[in-house]
């Protein structure tokens, strides 16, 4: 029987090591790299930096980068990544960043949805504002609840194979388990099956906030939404777009 742990990707070194293989599409990374360059952000805070892919790319392009994440297993991968010595790594939440240390704060990889508790989310936004200099910006994405992405979270529709980093392949897929409050909170399992036959299961709980909720939360935290996109090509957000990508300026 497969062992189940909530967000096991964040605590199990085996899953942290293969985490990057789950999202080979670089459109989100390219978006944030382009935004940092466009804004001429000398310093960037990567909140929920995970395995450090984006943070190291930013540092390699000349930005002063601080990566913060509460997941020790993820940070272990980040520190050993090529270019990891150029980034300041902090284990913890956004409240560990300090005051006025960045021109831009980013939350990629749908970190905003991983912070499912609304009180924790508001605290994260408040700490993010504290970490930004006057006129600084925060940018993040959240799946558009109107697009109902969870409808495709079945083994049949989501199964993929990926490189395990050790010369082999593994299979992974989603299985939807529960949809609450008409999609405001969605629970699923991510299954990982390795060549050995071992299968690990990670239970995930994601918060799907509406455009209105995200805009309101940012406003109450002292931000003004400057841009809102519906996908990584910067198309306008609408009912059918998969993402809500927000860029907001610190008031």
C-alpha positions as CSV (number, residue, x, y, z in Angstrom):
1,X,0.0,0.0,0.0
2,X,1.3,3.5,-0.9
3,X,2.3,5.7,2.0
4,X,0.4,9.0,2.2
5,X,1.8,12.3,3.6
6,X,0.4,15.8,3.2
7,X,2.5,17.8,0.7
8,X,5.1,15.1,0.8
9,X,7.0,16.8,-2.0
10,X,8.1,19.4,0.7
11,X,9.4,16.9,3.2
12,X,10.6,13.8,1.4
13,X,14.1,14.1,-0.2
14,X,13.1,11.6,-2.9
15,X,10.2,13.7,-4.1
16,X,12.0,17.0,-3.7
17,X,14.8,15.6,-5.9
18,X,12.3,14.9,-8.8
19,X,10.1,17.9,-8.2
20,X,11.4,20.0,-11.1
21,X,10.7,17.2,-13.5
22,X,6.9,17.7,-12.9
23,X,6.9,21.1,-14.5
24,X,9.2,21.2,-17.6
25,X,7.2,24.1,-19.1
26,X,9.3,27.1,-18.5
27,X,6.7,29.7,-19.4
28,X,6.2,30.8,-15.7
29,X,9.9,31.0,-15.1
30,X,10.4,33.0,-18.3
31,X,7.6,35.3,-17.3
32,X,9.1,36.2,-13.9
33,X,12.6,36.5,-15.4
34,X,11.2,38.9,-17.9
35,X,9.3,40.9,-15.3
36,X,12.3,41.3,-13.1
37,X,14.3,42.6,-16.1
38,X,11.5,44.9,-17.2
39,X,11.2,46.4,-13.8
40,X,15.0,46.7,-13.4
41,X,14.6,45.1,-10.0
42,X,18.0,45.1,-8.4
43,X,16.9,42.8,-5.6
44,X,14.3,40.0,-5.6
45,X,12.6,38.0,-2.9
46,X,11.5,34.6,-4.0
47,X,8.8,33.5,-1.5
48,X,8.2,29.8,-1.5
49,X,11.3,29.3,-3.6
50,X,11.1,25.5,-3.5
51,X,14.0,23.9,-5.2
52,X,15.5,27.2,-6.2
53,X,15.1,27.0,-10.0
54,X,13.8,30.5,-10.4
55,X,15.9,32.1,-7.7
56,X,19.1,30.7,-9.2
57,X,18.1,31.9,-12.7
58,X,17.4,35.4,-11.3
59,X,20.8,35.5,-9.5
60,X,22.5,34.3,-12.7
61,X,21.1,37.4,-14.5
62,X,22.6,39.8,-11.9
63,X,19.7,40.2,-9.4
64,X,20.4,40.1,-5.7
65,X,18.1,37.2,-4.6
66,X,16.8,36.0,-1.3
67,X,14.9,32.7,-1.4
68,X,12.7,31.7,1.5
69,X,10.8,28.5,2.0
70,X,9.7,26.5,5.1
71,X,10.5,23.1,3.4
72,X,14.0,22.0,4.4
73,X,14.0,19.2,1.8
74,X,13.4,21.7,-1.0
75,X,16.0,24.1,0.3
76,X,18.6,21.2,0.3
77,X,18.0,20.8,-3.4
78,X,18.2,24.6,-3.9
79,X,21.5,25.0,-2.1
80,X,23.1,22.3,-4.2
81,X,21.8,23.6,-7.5
82,X,24.3,25.2,-9.9
83,X,24.4,28.9,-8.9
84,X,22.9,28.1,-5.5
85,X,25.9,29.9,-3.8
86,X,24.7,33.2,-5.3
87,X,21.4,33.2,-3.4
88,X,20.7,33.9,0.2
89,X,18.5,31.0,1.4
90,X,16.2,31.3,4.4
91,X,14.2,28.4,5.9
92,X,10.8,29.8,7.0
93,X,8.1,32.0,5.8
94,X,7.9,35.5,4.4
95,X,8.1,37.0,7.9
96,X,11.8,36.0,8.0
97,X,12.7,38.3,5.1
98,X,13.0,41.5,7.1
99,X,12.1,45.1,6.1
100,X,12.7,46.8,2.8
101,X,15.1,44.3,1.3
102,X,13.6,43.9,-2.2
103,X,12.3,45.8,-5.2
104,X,10.3,42.8,-6.4
105,X,8.8,39.8,-4.5
106,X,7.6,36.8,-6.5
107,X,5.6,33.7,-5.6
108,X,5.7,31.1,-8.4
109,X,4.6,27.5,-8.6
110,X,1.1,28.4,-7.4
111,X,2.5,29.1,-3.9
112,X,-0.5,31.4,-3.3
113,X,-2.8,28.3,-3.5
114,X,-0.6,26.2,-1.3
115,X,-1.2,28.8,1.4
116,X,-4.8,27.6,1.8
117,X,-5.6,29.2,5.2
118,X,-6.9,32.7,4.6
119,X,-5.4,34.1,7.8
120,X,-1.9,32.7,6.8
121,X,-2.4,34.1,3.3
122,X,-3.1,37.6,4.6
123,X,-0.1,37.4,7.0
124,X,2.1,36.4,4.0
125,X,0.9,39.4,2.0
126,X,1.5,41.7,5.0
127,X,5.1,40.3,5.4
128,X,5.7,40.6,1.7
129,X,4.7,44.3,1.8
130,X,7.1,44.8,4.8
131,X,9.9,43.2,2.8
132,X,9.4,45.5,-0.2
133,X,10.9,48.9,-0.6
134,X,8.5,51.8,-1.4
135,X,7.2,51.4,-4.9
136,X,8.2,47.7,-4.9
137,X,6.0,45.1,-6.5
138,X,4.7,41.6,-5.7
139,X,3.9,39.2,-8.5
140,X,2.2,35.8,-8.3
141,X,-0.2,33.4,-10.0
142,X,-3.2,31.4,-8.9
143,X,-5.2,29.0,-11.0
144,X,-8.5,30.7,-12.2
145,X,-11.3,28.9,-10.4
146,X,-13.6,29.6,-13.3
147,X,-11.5,27.3,-15.5
148,X,-12.1,24.4,-13.1
149,X,-8.6,22.8,-13.6
150,X,-9.4,20.1,-11.1
151,X,-11.8,18.5,-13.6
152,X,-8.8,17.0,-15.3
153,X,-7.1,15.7,-12.2
154,X,-7.7,12.0,-13.0
155,X,-5.2,9.3,-13.7
156,X,-6.5,9.0,-17.2
157,X,-6.1,12.7,-18.0
158,X,-3.0,13.6,-16.0
159,X,-0.6,10.6,-16.1
160,X,2.9,11.5,-17.2
161,X,6.4,10.0,-17.1
162,X,9.5,12.0,-16.2
163,X,13.2,11.6,-15.7
164,X,14.1,10.6,-12.1
165,X,17.5,12.2,-12.3
166,X,19.3,8.9,-11.9
167,X,19.0,7.5,-15.4
168,X,15.5,6.2,-15.0
169,X,11.9,7.2,-15.4
170,X,9.0,7.4,-13.0
171,X,5.2,7.8,-13.5
172,X,3.1,10.4,-11.7
173,X,-0.5,11.4,-11.8
174,X,-3.3,13.3,-10.0
175,X,-6.4,11.9,-8.4
176,X,-9.1,14.3,-7.3
177,X,-10.5,13.5,-3.9
178,X,-12.7,16.4,-2.7
179,X,-14.0,19.7,-4.0
180,X,-15.4,22.0,-1.3
181,X,-17.4,25.2,-1.4
182,X,-17.9,25.0,-5.2
183,X,-14.2,24.9,-5.8
184,X,-12.8,27.3,-3.2
185,X,-10.9,24.4,-1.7
186,X,-9.7,21.4,-3.7
187,X,-8.1,18.3,-2.3
188,X,-6.2,15.7,-4.4
189,X,-3.6,13.1,-4.3
190,X,-0.4,13.1,-6.4
191,X,0.9,9.6,-7.0
192,X,4.5,8.8,-7.8
193,X,5.4,5.3,-9.0
194,X,9.1,4.5,-9.4
195,X,10.7,1.7,-11.5
196,X,11.2,-0.3,-8.3
197,X,7.5,-0.5,-8.0
198,X,7.4,1.7,-4.9
199,X,4.6,4.2,-4.9
200,X,4.4,7.3,-2.8
201,X,1.3,9.5,-2.4
202,X,1.2,13.1,-1.5
203,X,-2.1,14.6,-0.4
204,X,-2.5,18.2,-1.6
205,X,-5.0,20.9,-0.5
206,X,-5.2,24.0,-2.7
207,X,-7.2,27.2,-2.2
208,X,-8.8,28.5,-5.4
209,X,-9.4,32.3,-4.8
210,X,-11.4,34.3,-7.3
211,X,-10.2,37.4,-9.0
212,X,-12.3,39.5,-6.7
213,X,-10.9,37.8,-3.6
214,X,-7.3,38.2,-4.7
215,X,-7.7,41.9,-5.6
216,X,-9.4,42.5,-2.2
217,X,-6.7,40.7,-0.3
218,X,-4.0,42.7,-2.0
219,X,-5.8,46.0,-1.4
220,X,-6.3,45.3,2.3
221,X,-2.6,44.4,2.6
222,X,-1.6,47.8,1.1
223,X,-1.1,46.9,-2.5
224,X,-2.7,48.3,-5.7
225,X,-3.1,45.8,-8.6
226,X,-1.2,47.1,-11.6
227,X,-1.6,44.2,-14.0
228,X,-3.8,41.1,-14.3
229,X,-3.1,38.5,-16.9
230,X,-4.9,35.3,-17.8
231,X,-1.9,33.2,-19.0
232,X,1.9,33.4,-19.4
233,X,1.6,35.1,-22.8
234,X,0.1,38.1,-21.0
235,X,-3.4,37.8,-22.5
236,X,-6.1,39.5,-20.4
237,X,-7.7,37.4,-17.7
238,X,-11.2,36.1,-18.4
239,X,-13.6,33.3,-17.5
240,X,-11.8,30.8,-19.8
241,X,-8.1,31.7,-19.0
242,X,-6.3,29.1,-16.9
243,X,-4.4,31.6,-14.6
244,X,-4.9,34.7,-12.6
245,X,-1.4,36.4,-12.8
246,X,-1.2,39.5,-10.7
247,X,1.4,42.3,-10.4
248,X,0.7,44.7,-7.6
249,X,2.6,47.8,-6.4
250,X,3.3,48.5,-2.7
251,X,1.3,51.6,-1.6
